[in-house]
């Protein structure tokens, strides 16, 4: 039953209960009349709330549910990655929907094109709409690049250079060798500082296509077949090599936590605290 209809019926029933109790109360004392008056007022308030719940259910329902331990954010079925980690699966009743994301690389920018090249590129992009007979979504988005692995490589390189410098100093190596290592160490440190101090963004262009099947593997297989046909058309039209997005890269399109790497957020918070202290 719809929550709005259930709320209306429940409030209407509560008003009838208050009315029934008020009518059934025996006696003619002042206290009984006061109790009946209070019950009648409660019935009127609940009855008014019932008839206005159609327009204010978005306020009433959260107030009634705020004491519940379980908070439902969405009634939709959750999604999951396929076993091959190349598609997103969602179950709708007895049917499964699989969605595949295709990465479209662009090697040129409109700022570097002439007017004629811009017109030609626009026509190429327009042709993408007619590539597939199946509904296809073309989009683009900015992602914060995950530089954790690169930063860790820089730190490992700096650590190795520091160890090499220490060994040369202890072995009384020629000053030229020590200065060479120190120059290399200074270069890696400046590079680490530069990479860590700025947030790098990457523009990702992609197309997504879906398919429905009675089984998970059926939906995923059909979606993969449609994606390969789409990739062939994209490659022919734009002269690029599109690829199917897999693994954690696939989650960047649907999971907010994967849009901003944890270490990037931590570094930004740390820098903000340091700036406030300074």
C-alpha positions in Angstrom: 0.0 0.0 0.0 1.2 3.5 -0.8 2.6 5.3 2.2 0.4 8.4 1.7 -2.8 6.3 1.5 -1.8 4.3 4.5 -1.1 7.5 6.5 -4.5 8.9 5.5 -6.4 5.7 6.5 -4.5 5.4 9.8 -5.2 9.0 10.8 -8.8 8.7 9.8 -9.1 5.6 11.9 -7.5 7.3 14.9 -10.0 10.1 14.7 -12.9 7.6 14.7 -11.4 5.9 17.8 -11.2 9.3 19.6 -14.8 10.0 18.7 -16.0 6.5 19.8 -14.2 6.8 23.2 -15.7 10.3 23.7 -19.2 9.0 23.0 -18.8 5.9 25.1 -17.5 7.7 28.2 -20.3 7.4 30.9 -21.2 10.0 33.5 -22.2 13.6 33.6 -19.5 15.1 35.9 -17.4 18.1 34.9 -14.3 15.8 34.7 -16.0 13.5 32.2 -17.1 16.5 30.1 -13.6 17.8 30.1 -12.3 14.4 29.0 -14.8 14.3 26.2 -13.9 17.8 25.1 -10.2 16.8 24.9 -11.0 13.7 23.0 -13.1 15.6 20.5 -10.4 18.2 20.0 -7.9 15.3 19.4 -10.3 13.8 16.9 -10.6 17.1 15.1 -6.8 17.6 15.0 -6.2 14.1 13.7 -9.0 14.4 11.2 -7.6 17.6 9.9 -4.2 16.1 9.7 -5.6 13.2 7.7 -7.1 15.3 5.0 -4.1 17.6 4.8 -1.6 14.7 4.7 -2.0 14.5 0.9 -0.1 17.8 0.6 2.2 17.6 3.6 3.1 13.9 3.8 6.7 14.8 3.1 6.7 16.5 6.5 4.4 14.1 8.5 6.0 10.8 7.5 9.6 11.7 8.7 8.2 12.9 12.0 6.4 9.6 12.5 9.4 7.6 11.5 12.1 9.5 13.3 12.0 7.2 16.3 12.6 4.1 14.2 16.0 2.5 14.3 15.9 1.5 10.6 16.0 4.4 8.1 15.2 3.6 4.5 17.0 5.9 2.1 15.7 4.2 -1.0 13.3 1.4 -1.9 15.1 0.6 -5.1 17.0 -2.7 -5.4 20.7 -2.2 -4.9 23.1 -2.7 -7.7 26.2 -4.9 -7.8 29.2 -5.6 -10.1 29.0 -8.6 -12.4 31.4 -11.5 -11.8 33.5 -10.3 -14.7 33.6 -6.8 -13.1 32.7 -5.2 -16.5 29.1 -4.3 -16.0 26.6 -3.1 -13.3 23.7 -5.4 -12.5 20.4 -4.5 -11.0 17.4 -6.8 -10.3 13.9 -5.7 -11.1 11.6 -8.4 -10.0 12.5 -11.5 -12.0 14.5 -9.6 -14.6 18.1 -8.3 -14.5 19.4 -5.1 -16.1 23.1 -4.9 -17.0 24.8 -1.6 -17.8 28.2 -1.3 -19.5 30.3 1.8 -19.6 32.5 2.5 -22.6 35.4 5.0 -22.2 35.9 7.3 -25.2 39.4 8.8 -25.4 39.8 12.3 -26.9 43.3 13.3 -27.9 42.6 16.9 -29.0 41.0 20.0 -27.4 38.7 22.5 -29.0 41.0 25.3 -27.8 43.7 23.9 -30.1 41.4 23.5 -33.2 40.8 25.9 -36.0 37.2 26.9 -36.9 37.1 24.3 -39.7 38.3 21.6 -37.4 35.7 22.5 -34.8 33.0 22.2 -37.3 34.3 18.8 -38.5 34.6 17.6 -34.9 31.1 18.7 -34.1 29.8 16.7 -37.1 31.7 13.6 -35.9 30.1 13.9 -32.4 26.7 14.4 -34.0 27.2 11.1 -35.8 27.6 9.3 -32.5 23.8 9.6 -31.9 23.1 7.4 -35.0 25.7 4.8 -34.4 23.6 2.4 -32.3 19.9 1.6 -32.6 19.8 0.8 -28.9 19.3 3.7 -26.4 22.8 5.0 -25.5 23.8 7.7 -23.1 26.8 9.9 -23.9 28.2 12.0 -21.2 31.4 13.4 -19.6 32.5 14.2 -16.1 35.4 15.6 -14.1 37.0 13.1 -11.7 39.7 13.8 -9.2 42.7 11.7 -10.2 43.8 9.1 -7.8 47.6 9.8 -7.4 48.1 7.5 -4.4 50.3 5.0 -6.3 52.3 7.7 -8.0 52.9 9.6 -4.7 53.9 6.3 -3.0 56.4 5.7 -5.8 57.9 9.2 -5.3 58.2 8.5 -1.6 59.9 5.2 -2.2 62.3 6.9 -4.7 63.1 9.6 -2.1 63.7 7.0 0.6 66.1 5.1 -1.7 67.9 8.4 -2.6 68.2 9.3 1.1 69.7 5.8 1.8 72.2 6.3 -1.1 73.2 9.7 0.3 73.7 8.3 3.7 75.9 5.5 2.4 78.0 7.9 0.3 78.6 10.2 3.3 79.5 7.3 5.6 81.9 5.9 2.9 83.6 9.4 2.5 82.7 9.3 -1.2 83.9 12.1 -3.5 82.0 15.4 -3.0 80.8 15.4 -6.6 79.0 12.0 -6.1 77.4 13.3 -2.9 76.2 16.5 -4.6 74.8 14.5 -7.5 72.7 12.4 -5.1 71.6 15.5 -3.1 70.6 17.2 -6.3 68.5 14.2 -7.4 67.0 14.1 -3.9 66.1 17.7 -4.0 64.4 17.2 -7.4 62.3 14.3 -6.2 61.2 16.2 -3.0 60.1 19.2 -5.0 58.2 17.0 -7.4 56.5 15.3 -4.4 55.6 18.6 -2.9 54.1 19.8 -6.2 52.1 16.7 -6.9 50.7 16.6 -3.3 49.9 20.3 -3.1 47.5 20.4 -6.1 44.4 18.5 -7.0 44.5 17.0 -10.5 41.3 16.7 -12.5 40.7 14.4 -15.5 37.9 14.8 -18.0 36.3 11.4 -18.8 34.0 11.0 -21.8 32.0 7.8 -21.9 28.9 6.1 -23.3 26.7 3.7 -21.3 24.4 1.1 -22.7 22.0 -1.4 -21.0 20.4 -4.7 -21.6 17.7 -6.8 -19.9 17.8 -10.6 -19.4 16.1 -13.3 -17.3 19.5 -14.3 -15.8 22.5 -12.3 -14.7 24.9 -13.7 -17.2 22.3 -13.3 -20.0 21.8 -9.6 -19.3 25.6 -9.1 -19.0 26.3 -11.0 -22.2 23.8 -9.0 -24.2 25.0 -5.7 -22.8 28.6 -6.6 -23.6 27.6 -7.5 -27.2 25.9 -4.2 -27.6 28.9 -2.4 -26.1 31.3 -4.1 -28.6 29.1 -3.0 -31.5 29.0 0.5 -30.1 32.8 0.6 -29.7 33.2 -0.4 -33.3 31.1 2.5 -34.4 32.8 5.0 -32.1 36.2 3.9 -33.3 35.2 4.2 -36.9 33.6 7.6 -36.4 36.1 9.3 -34.2 39.3 7.4 -35.1 40.0 6.4 -31.5 40.2 3.2 -29.5 37.4 3.0 -27.0 37.5 0.5 -24.2 35.1 -1.1 -21.7 35.5 0.3 -18.2 36.1 -2.4 -15.6 36.8 -2.9 -11.9 37.2 0.1 -9.6 37.2 2.5 -12.6 33.6 1.4 -13.2 32.6 2.5 -9.7 33.7 6.1 -10.4 30.6 6.5 -12.5 28.2 5.4 -9.7 29.9 5.6 -6.3 30.6 9.1 -4.9 33.3 7.6 -2.7 35.3 6.7 -5.7 35.1 10.1 -7.3 37.4 11.6 -4.7 40.2 9.4 -3.4 40.4 9.2 0.4 44.0 10.3 0.5 43.2 13.4 -1.5 40.5 14.4 1.0 42.9 13.7 3.9 45.6 15.9 2.3 43.2 18.7 1.7 41.9 18.6 5.3 45.5 18.5 6.6 46.6 21.5 4.5 43.5 23.4 5.6 44.4 22.8 9.3 48.0 23.8 8.7 46.9 27.0 7.0 44.6 27.9 9.9 47.4 27.2 12.4 49.8 29.4 10.4 
